[in-house]
Amino acid sequence: MDYIFCARGVSSGAFAPRPGPTKFLEVPPGATTLSPALAIPRRDWFDRVVALAETRRSFQGTPYGDVLIYIHGFNTSQATVLERHRLIRNGLESLGYQGAVISFDWPSADSALNYLDDRTDAKLTALRLVGDAIGPLSRYIQQGCEISTHVLAHSMGAYVLREALDDADDRREIAATGWTLNQVMICSGDVSADSMGTTAKSSSLYRRSVRLTNYQNPYDSVLSISNVKRVGVSPRVGRIGLPASAPRKAVNVDVGLYYQQFHGDFVGAFPDHNFYFQSAQFLRDVYLTLLGEIDRESIPTRISRDGRLYLRPER
C-alpha cells in the first residue's frame, strides 16, 4: 500500500486542481492514479503509517523509525505524483531503507501554463503540510514513539515547504509545539536563491530542520532565466545553488557533473528538471543522508572539488 494525503477539491467523484479538504489515501498496488474513493479515516491512516515507520527497536526497547514526506512540484498530474512516490519508495527500500514514505499531493494543475495558479494554490494549501502531517507525527513522538520526520521537496514543492514552515511559526498554537524536521532535502528548488540565505523568509525552514541539503543542476532549463514568465526574474536555488549566506546546517550538492555524463539515461519531459526520480545515484545519496551516520563531506556518493560538493558521476 502507498500512503498519500491530498489537499485537492473533489468534483463529480474525482479530484480537481483546486484546494479542498484534506483526504488521507491508502492506495493499493494496482492503482495508477489517485481517487477520493481511496480515502480512509485519518486516525487509521496515521496508525498504518507509523506502523510502517516503527521497524526498529532501541537498546531500551523503544520503537523508532523514519517517515519521509515527498512534496511534488508544479505541473504534476496525480498519476505522476503516484509514479514518483513509488520510484522514491522502491528505490530507497532497495537500498535498505526501513521507514515509511508518504506524499503530500497539493492542487497542482497538469499544465505548464498554470504556473501562477499553481503557485497560488501551493501557498493556500501549504499549512496543511504541518497541520495534517508534521504536527500529528510529532504528537506520536510525544507518546513515546521515536520517529524522525524527513522531507524531500521537488521544484515548487520547496516553496510549499518554506511557506508551510513560515506560516506555522506565525500561528501560536502550532509554533508552541516542539516539532522538528530531521533531514530536509530540496531538488530543483523553485525558490529564489537569495531568499535561502539568512533571511526572515527562510528562518523557520532552517530553525525547524536539523540539516538541509540542496541539490542544484546548472543545466536545469525549467529554472532558467529564459523561463521568467514561470519562475520570475530571480535565479532559482535549484539551478545556481545556495547563497554564501546560507547557515552552516545547510549543504549544497551540485548534480551537474552527474547529469552531464548520464543525461541520456533519463526519459520523459524535462529530464534536466525531473531526472532525480530515475537516478539510482541520487536516491543512494538521499538514503545515506537519511541515515545521518556519515558526515556530509564524506558521503561516498559525493566528491569535493574546489571547496564544492558534487554528486559523484557514477551509476
N, C-alpha and C positions, 0 to 999 in steps of 0.2 A: 504494500500500500504506500501511496505518496500523500503527504500532508501539506496542504496549501490553504492559507487564509486569504480571502478575496474581498476587496473593497469596492467591487463594481455593483452598479444597479442591475435590476432584472427587468426584462421586457419580454412578454409572450413566452415565459418559461425559460428564457436564455439570458446569459449575462450580456450587458450592454456597456459601451465605453463611456460610462459616466459614473460618478460616485454613488454609492448605495450602502445600506447596512452591511457590516462585515459578516461573511459566512465562512464557516470552518469546514473545509472539504476533506473527505477521505477518498482518495482516487484509486480505483482498482488498477491492476497492471494492464488490462486490456483497453483502458480508456485512452483516447487520442486527443481529447480536449477537456475543458472544464465545464461543469454544468451545476446549476443550483440544486439539482436533484441529488447531488453527491454530498450535500451539507449534513453534518451530524451535530448533536448538541456540543456546545463549547467545552463543557467540562469533560465530556468523553474524549474530545479531540486532544485536549491537553494531557489527559491521563495516558493516552496512547503514545503521544509524542515523548513524554517524559519516560515512559517505559522503554521506548527505543533508545533514549539517551543514556539511561542508567544501566550501562552494560558492565561496569566495573565496581569493585569494592576497595576501599582503603584498608590499611592495616587494622584500623579500628572497626571495620565492618560497615562504614558509612557508604551508601551508594553514591557514585559520582559518574559524570559523563559530560557530553558536549552536545549542544544544539547549534547548527549553522543555519542562519537565515539568509536566503538568496533574495535579492531585490533586483528585478529586471529593469531595463531601460525603456525609452520611448519607442513608438512604432513596433510594438511587440504583441503579436496575437496570443491568445490563450493557448493555442496548440504549441506555439513556440516556447511559451513560458514552461509548459509541461515537459516539452522535449529537453530544454536546457536544464531544468530541475533534475531530470533523470540522468542526463550526462554528468552533472556535478555529483549526484549521489552515487551512481555506479562507478565513476572514476575514482572517487575518494574511497569507497568501500573496497575496490580492487587493490588499493594501496595499504589497506589495513585500518581505515577509519571505522570506529565502532559506535559513533554517535548518531544523532538524528539530523536529517536535512529537511528543512521546511522552507516554503517560499511565500513571499508577500506579493500578491497579484493586485496591483493598483490599476485604476482605469485608464490604461494606455490604448489609444486607437491604433488600428492596423494600417497606418498610413504615415509616411514621412511628412506629408503636407500638414499634419495635425500637431506639429511640434509645439506651438504656443499653447494650444488647447491641452496637450498632454502635460505641459509644464504647470498649467493652472490646476489641473486635476491632481497632479503629483503633490502640490502644496496643500490642496484641500484635504487630501487623504493621508498625508504624511504622519499625522499624530496617531493614526491607527496602529502604526508600527510599534509605538511604545505602549499605547493603551491596550492593544489587543494581543500583544505577543511578549515584548520585552518585560513589561510590567508584571504580567501574570507569571512568567517564568521566574522572575526574581522572588515572587511570593513562594514558589515551590522551594527555593533555596532557603527561605526563612523557616520552612517547615522541616528542614534537615536534609534536603536533597542538594548535594554539591554538583550543581550544573553550571558549566561555563557556556555563556551565550556569545556566539561569534556572528559576524555579518560579512557577506560577500555581495558588494553592490556594483552593478554594471551600468555604465553610461548615465542616464538620468536617474538611475537608482541611487547614485551618490548624492544627488540633490534631494531626493526623498529622505535619505538617511540624515543628512545635515539639517534639513528643515524639521524633521521629526524630533531630533535631539534639542534643537534650539527652541522649538515650541514647547517641548516637555519641560524644559527648565524655566519657562515663563509661567508655568501652571503650578501653583503651590502644592496641590495635592499629589502631583506626580513628582515634582522636584524634590519633595521631602523624603521620598523613598530612597533607599541606598543601592539602587541598581547600577551595575557597571557592565559594559561590554568588554569581553576579553580581547580577542583578535578582530580588528576591523580591516577588511581588505577591499580596495577600490580598484576596478579595472576600467579603462576608457572613461574615466570620470568626467561627466559633463557639468562641471562647475568651474568657475574662474580659478586659475592657478593662484592669482594674487590673494584670493579670499581664503586660501588654505594655509596661510601663514598665521601669525599670532594676531588675528583679527577677532573682533567680537562675534562675527558671524559664525566662525568655526570653533569658538571657545568651548561650547558644550560638547561638540564632537570629540575634541581632544580630552576634555575633562572626564567624559563618561566612557573612555576606552583605555585599555591597558597599553595597546600597541596598534598603530595604524600603518598599513602597508599600501602604498600607491603604486600601481603598475601603469606605466606610461608607454605608449607606442608612438614614436615620432612619425610613423608612416600612416597614422590614423586619418584617413581622408574625411570621415564623417565629422571629426572635430577640428578640421582645418579652418583657417580664417576665411577661405573661399565659401564656406557654408555659413556666413554671418546671418543669413535670414533664419537659420535654425538655432544657432548656438550663441549669437551675439558677437560683439567685437572683441571681447576679452579672450586671450589664449586660454585653452582649457587644460586642466590639470592632467587629464588622460592623454594629452599629446605632448606637452612640454615638461611635465613633472612638477613636483612640489617646489615651492619657492625656498630660498635660503633661510627665510624667517620661520619656517615650519619648526615646531618644537622637537626636542630630542626624541620623544617617543615615536615620532613619525619616521618612516624609512621609504625611500623611493627605489623602485626596481624598473630599469629600462628594459623593455622586451624587444627593442628594435633589432638588435643583432639576431635574436632568435627568429623573429618574424621574417626578416630579410632572407634568412637562409632556408626557411621551411614554408614560405607563404604558399607555395604550390600544393601543399598537402591539404589545404583547407578549402571547403566548398561552401556555397551559399552566398547570399548578398553581403557585401561589405565585409569580407573576411578580415581586413585590417582592423576593423572595429569589433568583430564578433568571434575571432578565431579562438579565444580563450576556452570556450566550452568544448572544443575539439582537440585541445592540446594536452597530451599526457604530461608534458614537462611543466606546463603551468599548473595543472592540478596537483602534480607532485610537490611543487613549491607551496601551494596552498595547504596541502596536507602537512608538510613539515612546519609550516607557520602555525597551523592549528595545534600541533603537538607542543610547541613552545619550549622544546628541550635544547635547541641549538641557537646560539647567538645569531642574530640576523646577518652579521658579516660572514658567518661560517656555514650557512645553509648550503649544502652541496649542489643545489640547482642554480646557484648564483656564482658569478665571477666578479671580481673587483678590478676596475681599470681607472686610473687617474682619479681615484677617490670616489668613483661612482660604482653602483651595483647594477649588474646586468643579469637577465635570465640567461643561463648557460645555453648556448645554441647546440643542444643535443636533443635527440628524440627521446 
